[in-house]
Amino acid sequence: MSVIPLRAVIFDMDGLMLDTERIALKALSEAAISLGYPWREEIGLAMVGLNIRDSDAVVARHLGAGYAIEPLRAAFGERYLMALEAEPIPIKPGLMEFLDWLEEQGVPKAVATSTRSERARHKLDRAGISHRFQLIVCGDQVSRGKPEPDIFLAAAEGLRVAPEDCLALEDSGPGVRAATAAGMKVIMIPDVLAPSADVIALGHPICPSLIEALQLVQENFTVVNETMSVSRS
């Protein structure tokens, strides 16, 4: 990879910064069982990275259009929030170092998450990192969710940075496709799902954690902003 200009970084939230996907999948399965609903693990995995509307479509596709999604969503929400409140929200390794470095370089940061606003901001507040971002764009603030590019384009616009000058950090296939469609540079850090063949074929770097992702950025990107131009190569 040649040295690439960097003016902003856009972070996904669940599975990328917060180690919450496994908590959500467990709560979803338990909610279905408590209601006596049929459920399979692959259904929950297929919902990773999607907003509420698209997640509902996944359930309907797997279990039929008549599946009572509202009771499931309510039961899931209750269990999920209880789990998140029971103990501190776990942070992914390398996140704080990544945020620190970007702030040292004066690089603006945004969150682009499929989670709806109220829940996303609550989780970021509970994790103690909401103040680290200039902008938070959530799934209920755009008309189309990932893998469509809307949420990343909204984040770039809010930061007043051209999409091609942004780096997106994502853990899911839908997120990688969305950032790619927005014209951004992308680094994938997989979480509960390994990248599919079509995501790998997009050619973006894939790192095991944010620790390696930060090293990749430091070695291959040139920070460009109004006050500095820093090359780490």
N, C-alpha and C positions, 0 to 999 in steps of 0.2 A: 504494500500500500504506500503510495506517495504521500508527501506532506499535504494535508488538506486544510483549507480555512475553516474555522469554527467560530460562530458568533452567538450560538445559543444551544442549550441542551434541554431536551424534553423527555421527561421520565414518565413511564407507566407507573402504576402504583402497586396493586396486588400482584404478588409473585415476582416483582422486580425490585421494589424497595421494601415492601412489607411481606413477611413470610406468612401470608394469610390464606393462600389458596387451599392448602390442606385442611385448614380449619373450616373453610367454607364448604368444601366437598364433604367433609364428615357431617357438618350440620345439615346439609342438603339431604344426604342419605338417611340420617336419623329422622328428619322431618317427614320424609316419604313413608318410612316404616311406621312412624307414630300415627299416621293417618290411614295406614293399611293400603297405601298406594303401591303399585308395582314400581320398581326402580332398578336401574343397572348403573354400575360405576361409569361405563363409557358415556352415559348421557351427561353426567356432571362434567366429565372431562371435555366433552364437546361444547360446553357452555363457557369454558375458560376464555377470557378476553372479550366476551360479548356483553352488550348492554341488556337491560331487562327485556325489551321488545324482542331482540334476537334470541335471547335465552328461552323465552316462551315458545318461539318458533321451533327451537331445537327439541323441546319437550313434546310439542305437538307432532313433530315429524317422527319421533321415536315411539310415542305412546298413543298417538291419535289426537285428532282435533277436539274430542270430547273430554280430554283429560282435565280435571278441575285444577287449574293452575293457581287460582287465587288462594285457596286454603294452603296449598303447598308453599307459596311465596310467603304467606303470613307466618306459617310454622317455621319455615327456614329463617326468616328475619329474626324471630324471637330467639331461636337457638343460637344463631350466629352472633347476635349482639351480646347474649349472655356469655358466650365463650370469649368474646373480645374483652368484655369487662372483667372477666374472672382473673386475668393477669395481664401484665404489660404486653402490648403488641410487639411481636418479634420483628426486629430489623434485619435486613439481609446483610451478610458480611461485606464490608467494603463501602457501604453506602455513605457513612459519615465522612470517611476519608475522601470520597468522590465529591461530596458537597463542599467540603472544606477547600479542596483544591480549586474547584470552579470559582468559589468566592474569592480566593486569593488572586485568581486571574481576571476577576471582574466579568465572568461569563454569566449572563442571565439564564434563569432556569424556570421551567414550567412543568406542571403535572398534566398529563392527558390520560384520564382514566375512564373506563366504561361505567364505573360505579356512579350511581346518582349522587347529586351534590351534597345532600344532607349527610349521607352515610360516609362519603369520601372525606369530607372536611372533618367529621368526627374522628375518623380513624387517623388522619394526619395529625390532628390535634393531640389525640391520645398517644401517638408515637413521638410527639414532641418535635415534629419537623415541618409543620405547615408554614411557619414563618420563614423557612429557608427558600421559599419559592415566590417569584414575582407574580405568578399567575397559576390558577388551578382551573382546568377545563374538564367538565364531567359529562357523563353519558347522556344526561337529560338536558344538556345545553346545546346539543346538535341534533339535526334531523335524522342523520344516518350514522349508525355506529360502526366500529371497526368490523370488517376490514375496509370499509370505505374511508377516504382520507379526511373527512370533515373535521374530526376532532384535532388532528395534527395541524391542519390548515388554520383552524381557529386559534390554536396555541401560538403558531408563528405570527399570525396577524396581531394577536394581543401583545406579543413581545416586540412587534414592529421589526421583525427579522424575516428576510426572504426564506421560504422553506428549504431551498437548496443550501443555505448556510446554517441549517440546524442539524444537530445530531439527535436522533431518537434512540432511546434505550428501551428495549422491549423483551418480554419473556415469552409471549404467545405468538402463534402463527397469525391470527387475525390482526394483532398489533403490528407485526412486521409488515404484513401486506398493506395495512393502512398507511404506515409511515413511508413505505416505498411508493405507494400511489400518490402521496403528497409531495414526492420528489426530494425527500430527506435522505441524508446519510443515516445508516442504521447499524447498531450493534445489538445482536440478540444474546440474551443470557437466559437460557431455558430454565424452567422451573419444574412443574409437575408433568410436563409433556416434552418429549424429545422433538426436535424440529422435524417436520415432514419433508419428504423429498422435494416437493414444490417450493417450500420455504428455503431449503438449502440451495436450490437451483437459482434463487435470487442473487446469490453471491455475496451476501453480507457477512462480516466477521461474526463468529459465534464463540462466546467466551463462557467458561464454567462459572464465573462469578463476577461481581462488580469490581473485585480486586484486579483481575486480569483485564477487565474492560478499561479501567482507569489507566493501567499501564499502556494499553494499546493507544488510548487517546493521547497520553503524554508523549509517546514515541512517534505518532503519525499525524497529529493534527497541529495546526498553527492557530493559536487564539488570536482573534481579531476583534477589537472593540475601539471605542473612541479614545481610550487613554493608553492602549498598549497593543503591541503585536509580539507575542511570545511563541517561539518555536522550541519544541522539545523533540529533538531527533537524535 
